[in-house]
């Protein structure tokens, strides 16, 4: 017959609680985070690997940009802010723009907003984005992707900003 102590396992203390020695200093999350938290841990006998939402969103954003027919990520406001950032010298591309993720302990759900190129079959584009994102996230993180929702905010028409600068000479030299 099991004793009450063995019937309900007690939580194990954090592997390191501070103090002097080579292991002193801040340690990442001592216990598995709750669903919906900002990071997740992949735990093995040899240790933990911690994934933040930012990691998953950057992987998903990069995988989305690799699909032919995706003109941009994000809705109008996100694209406008990114366009302003792009004019700042030394500014980097925001790879998670237009991507929202929810990361659990072993699964993730991803929402992606895009602008599609005109003429691309949007149904096929959504399916290609899902395939590429699921493959990249599962391969790189080990998390199961339970869903990838794609929102098409706009369709990019070639005449919107694809004009030849030679046709419109600068007024200033």
C-alpha positions, 0 to 999 in steps of 0.5 A, a space after each residue: 500500500 502506498 504511503 501518502 508521501 508517495 501518492 502525491 509527489 512533492 515538487 522538486 526544489 530548483 536545482 540552484 537557489 543561489 549562493 557562492 560557487 561556480 553555479 551562482 548567478 541567475 538561472 532560467 526558469 526553475 519549473 515548467 512554465 504555465 500554458 500561455 506563458 512567455 517561454 517553454 522548456 524542453 526537459 531531458 535528463 541532461 537539462 532544459 532548453 527554454 524557448 521564448 515566444 520571440 524565438 517561435 515568432 521569428 522562425 514563423 515569420 522567416 518561414 512565411 517570408 520564404 513563400 513565393 507570393 507573400 509580399 509583406 507581413 502584418 497589417 497596415 499599421 505594422 507595415 507603416 511602423 516597419 517602413 519608418 524603421 527601415 529608414 533609420 540607418 542601422 535598423 534591423 528587420 523585425 522578423 516577427 512582424 505580423 506574427 503572434 504565437 502562443 507557446 505551451 509546454 509542448 505545443 504552439 499555435 501561430 497567427 500570421 497576417 500577410 499582404 499577398 501579391 496580386 495574381 497568386 491563388 490565396 487558397 494555395 498561398 495559405 496552404 504553402 505558408 502553413 506547410 512551410 511554417 509547420 515544417 520550420 517550427 517543428 524541425 527547429 524547436 521540437 514543438 508540435 504546431 497545432 494550428 497556423 491561422 493566416 489572415 490576408 490583410 491586403 493584395 499588393 498591386 504591382 503599380 502601387 510602388 513598383 515604378 521605375 525611378 528613371 520615369 520620375 527624375 529627382 527634382 533635387 541634385 
